[in-house]
């Protein structure tokens, strides 16, 4: 008897069935809508059907980053390409790119996985002609009026020589006035080769009422993210980012002594302690924050902060003195910080802090540049953590409390915080973010 592993398909709604069945009538399909609405699974199925019969050998799968592309298209919670072609595919390299080699009815196909979110991302996809281009979170891909450096324009140009080009894009709704709509998604709708479909969370027949309610409960229903992620609506981000926090911060704050007593009584210790440091420049401060994580990455507590005024040129001696003072304070009050993540824009200052720690007999191998994620993802993550009670802030952190109460959306770039740095709130925001963004994938998985 031969044992096989089957993909645990759930029920597909008629809307999803019709969308998948229509694939052969078009050359470009876009699915926009709420989280967990089934968009990417549809596209993985369509991509698999296309790859079985297409004449082109090399294809492209992209996300905001390469790991994002592998996670959402390669794996896709067990429904991605590596599962659809289980037993007929292998991971490898193709011209230094991550690639999935697939054996199909029409020969071997190579799907290159790439990140498209950075200004130089286009470089990773040059030199190849692609048949299929499947992109997740297309609105997070880098675009520019200069077609030589726009990932989107370069990827489309790389399909011109294909025998049977095909494109699949998905995205969660964003600012209705974003260029991705006017330049591409809505602009293409007048052409017969293009098909657009909108999905909301209720179109996913595998989602129970209880599961939908569980997801809804993680959102402030007045927030822009609820309108986008749950209702599937395009919505403008404007005004205060964390209005509910500004109106009533008290539920999100704690007293240091109370936390220590609670941890002692319940036998808790911090799973991780992470310090974040933002380096100052003209008009801004050096800012320090420490966050502790309980029960793995589940609960986050901002424990301490400090800052240092900057005047004139960089004063490395003053920075080092304040850093060592704060470092020793942290060791005395909270313990050894597993990581000390600094603004990765300055390797010189990072090395300066390492040297200062070493000369003062303090651990220094834990000092490194932060691995940054998309700026637009940070307020969304903080909102989810605050609203679900997983993030609380010590009353000993008045700078961060002020920053969260006053952080506003940028009018010109509505999905990111304004960077005017009024009253140094962006300095405090950045050093706080550096305490969690490198590990955001672990933190967000615990929602």
Secondary structure, DSSP 8 states (H G I E B T S, - for coil): -------------HHHHHHHHGGGG-SEEEEEE-TTSSHHHHHHHHHHHHHHH-S--EEEEEESSHHHHIIIIIIGGGTSHHHHTTTSEEEEEETTEEEEEEEETTEEEEEEEEE--STTGGGGGTT---SEEEEESGGGS---SSTTT-HHHHHHHTTTT-SS-EEEEEE----TT-HHIIIIITGGGGSTTEEEEEE-GGG-TT--HHHHHHHHTTS-TTSHHIIIIIS-------SBSSHHHHH-GGGGEE-HHHHHHHHHHHT---SEEEEEEE---TT--EEEEEEEEETTTTEEEEEEEEEE---SS--HHHHHHHHHHHHHHHHHHT---SEEEE-TT-HHHHHHHHHHHHHTT---TTEEE-----HHHHHHHHHHHHHTT-EEEETT-HHHHHHHHH-BB-SSSTTSB----GGGHHHHHHHHHTTTGGGHHHHHHT-
